[in-house]
Amino acid sequence: MCSLYDLVELLEDNEKCVILKVKDNSQMRLICLGCFSGNETMFRLTKGKNHTCTVFHDNGKSFSWEFGASGHTLVTDSVWKCAELICECIANDFGIQIE
């Protein structure tokens, strides 16, 4: 089984955010992670004590939610799992400090 790290590449890491781009032909493997739809193209996570996580889709639409020290946006368990996988990938696999 692969991890999110195997399916994305680091597009940007600056003082405000990290952007991950989904690699080509990774749709089915994203679905197999258990919380993604397979049509995601990019993920953006803001840095700091509070985070905004944005998921971009191949149809041009996106959605965002917030979490961190000040509280969080109410989201489904599968969306929360997406945030956990994105944060773990950025912090643990890429070694990027997000707080």
Residue pairs with C-beta under 8 A, 6 or more apart in sequence:
1 32
2 29
2 32
2 33
3 33
3 85
3 89
3 93
4 33
4 85
4 86
4 88
4 89
4 93
5 89
5 93
5 94
6 29
7 22
7 23
7 26
7 29
7 30
7 33
8 20
8 21
8 22
8 23
8 26
8 43
8 89
9 20
9 21
9 23
10 18
10 19
10 20
10 21
10 94
11 19
11 20
11 21
11 42
12 18
12 19
13 19
13 94
13 96
15 47
16 46
16 47
17 44
17 45
17 46
17 47
18 44
18 45
18 47
18 90
18 94
18 96
18 98
19 42
19 43
19 44
20 42
20 43
20 44
20 86
20 89
20 90
21 41
21 42
22 30
22 40
22 41
22 42
22 43
27 38
27 39
28 38
30 36
30 37
30 38
30 40
31 37
31 38
33 85
34 78
34 81
35 78
35 79
35 81
35 82
35 85
36 82
37 57
39 57
39 58
39 59
40 55
40 56
40 57
40 58
41 56
41 57
41 58
42 55
42 56
43 53
43 54
43 55
43 56
43 86
44 52
44 53
44 54
44 56
45 51
45 52
45 53
45 54
45 86
45 87
45 90
45 98
46 52
46 53
47 97
47 98
47 99
48 68
48 98
48 99
49 68
49 69
49 70
49 99
50 66
50 67
50 68
50 69
50 70
51 66
51 67
51 68
51 83
51 87
51 98
52 64
52 65
52 66
53 64
53 65
53 66
53 67
53 82
53 83
53 86
53 87
54 62
54 63
54 64
55 62
55 63
55 64
55 82
56 62
65 72
65 73
65 75
65 79
65 83
66 72
66 73
67 73
67 83
75 83
87 98
90 96
90 98
91 97
91 98
